[in-house]
Amino acid sequence: MPSQSVRLAVLGVVVLTAGCFGAPSPGSPPPSEATTTVAPPTGTVEFHDGPKERPDRPTVLNESSVRKFVYEYQYRSVYNGLWQGEYTEMSLACRVDTVTERSWGYDVVITCTGSSTTDPPVGSTATEGPISDYFTQSYRYSVSADALARESVENRDQVS
């Protein structure tokens, strides 16, 4: 029965070395997906003209300050985009979905939904305006010490 002994020996070697083959050796670089880094943002993001001012970038970047900055930036920019004049009636809501720390700063995903119409008072010479809709839209803002970038992401649930 030497063949049974050989089979048991081979099985023992396989069991004892399971997981050893194909594993990185000590000191080897990590797999490529672990070393993937996101480049820091460059540039600025369009801000609509209107009654609301662009918020100041926080001097210290942390989860709280970046969350507040992105919320104000997006809310004010959308507000200005929907604003039609002094008789504008606005409905706008935004929500910060995620804040993720990166080596260079933060990524923030925000979602906004809104609409506006112009409804001048009776006796006014102003005319009624169209209804403007800002259908639910989600963006990822990348915020670093000297740059701000924005990209569309898959829309989240409507903000209520």
Order of alpha helices (4+ residues) and beta strands (2+ residues): alpha-alpha-alpha-beta-beta-beta-beta
